[in-house]
Amino acid sequence: MDATLFAVAESQNGLFTTAQALAAGVTEAGLARLKKRRVVSSVARSVYALSGAVPSDPLDLHRMRLAAT
């Protein structure tokens, strides 16, 4: 996984958006490969979580959903 994207996700309780992945240099095909390998999972439209990451605060997921729209 790209170190930049990993750092972004870690700073957001394991969550990141598609836009953040693209900004970190991960292509849509690369994101699909990460999903297929179960490195990340989709938790909402345009919002992903690192495997094993569960938002500790439901507001975190809500904020990420809003940011992704």
ABEGO torsion letter per residue (X at the ends): XBAAAAAAAAAAGGBBBAAAAAAAGBBAAAAAAAAAAGABBBABBGBBBBBGBBBABAAAAAAAAAAAX
